[in-house]
Amino acid sequence: MILPNRNCEGKSRRDFIQTGLGALGGLGLTRMLQLQAGGATPTSKVRCIMIWLDGGPTHYETFDPKPEAPTEIRGEFKSIPTAVPGVHFCEKVPMLAKAFDKFTVVRSIAHRENNHGAGNHYLMTGRPTPTPVGCGAFVTFHPSFGSVVSHHRGVVNGMPAYISTPSVSRSGGPNFLGAASAPFVIPDDPNRDDFRVRDVSLPIEIAEGRAKSRAQLRASLDRLKRIADKSAEDPAVAFDKHYAQSFDLITSAEAQAAFDISKEPEKTRERYGRNDLGQRLLLARRLTEVGVPFVTVYNGGWDDHRGLFESFRKSDSKIERIDRGVSALIEDLHERGSLENTLVLMLGEFGRTPKVNKDAGRDHWSFAMSVLMAGAGIPGGQIVGATDVKGYYANENVYAPEDFASSLYTKMGVDPEAILLDNVGRPVQLVNNGRLIKELFV
C-alpha cells in the first residue's frame, strides 16, 4: 500500500542516494549561517517560491484539458474559460483560471525520465540523473536549484538563503555543494495555533529575560534542537559572531515578524486556505518579502495511478487547496507590489498518461507536462507551447528541463553556464546546452 503523500516508488535506498545531502536541512541554524557566510554577493534581487507537486501532477485535469478528445482521454471533468479569451483550464482550477492574467503556463516541457527518482532529479536540478559507466564509476548527483541559489547568494540579512517546508524533495539537497547550501527545513504546520519555528523561537528563559549572562545565553541557545546538532561548533568555543548572528536572528523584530504568521489578518489567512498548504504558501510569501532568496513548498500525493477523479471531487481536496492557495499567493503578491521581484513556479517531475487506466487514474508520462510560472517580469495570460490534440506529446515550442533551468537561473541572476567543482574537484557546468524560454523574457 502506498502511504499518503508518497509516490508509487515508496522510499528506498535510492531516495537517500538521490537526495544527497538533503538531510543537512537538519543542521544547526548557527552552523548553517556560518557556512553560508562566505556566499557571493547577489546580482539579482529576485526571490523564488517553488511549489513542488511531488509524484507528477496531471496536465489534463489542470492546465491542458482536451475537451474534444475521446472520453478515455479527456477524463470526467469539463473545461472552463479563463480570464484570457480563448484559453481554457480544467474545471477543477476555477480560481487559477480567474487569475490567469497574472501568470504563464508552459504546456510543452518534455523529457524521457519516466520514473520518480530520475524525473525528480531532472526537474529539481536541470540535469538528468547520472548513469554509472564501467566498474567503480563515480556518480555525481547535481545540486538543486535552491542549493545553487543559496551557494550563489549566501546569508541574506541574517536569514537562511534556502528554506524548504515541510520537508525536502529527494533531489532538493545540495549534493556536492555541501552543508553550506543545504536547506533550512520548517517541518511544523503553520496552520496550528502553537506553530513555532525551531531555532527562530526564543527559549523561554531568554524570552522572559532570565538569561542574564553570556554563559546563560549560550546555554539557552545550545538547547535549541538544531543548534545543539553534532555538526555545530565545539561547546567550548567562545560565543563567536555566528552564535551572535543566530541570536540576532531570533531577537530581530523583522525576522520574528516574518516567521510569525499569526500577525497576518485572519481575512488574508482565510484567503490562502486555513490548511497546512495554504498557510505554508503564505509563510513563503512572508519569508521572500524579507529577502529569503529561495523557498520550496513541498506538496506530496500527486502520483494518481488510481481514483484520480474521485480524489479530485472530494471536499477540500488537494487540487482545491492548490487552486485556492496558489491563486491567492499570486494575487496577493501582485496587490502588494511584490510579484515583479518574486518568481513563482509550480511543477512536479512529469505529467500523466493520456489514457485513463483501469483504476480510474493516470500513470507516469514525461513527454508532456504543464508548468506554472509567474512574476519576475514573466507576462501574464500567456500559454507557451502546446501538446497535440490528445495531449500525448509536446509538439509546439518544445522545451527541455535544461531550458527551464537556464530560464530560472537567469531570472535569479545566476549564470546557467557557470562552472562548479564537484566532490573530487572536477569542473561541472551548471546547465548543459540550456536555452532560455524566450516567451518568459519579452
Summary of the structure (lengths in Angstrom):
residues: 442
radius of gyration: 21.7
end to end distance: 47.0
largest distance: 73.7
contacts: 1562
relative contact order: 0.22
helix: 35%
strand: 15%
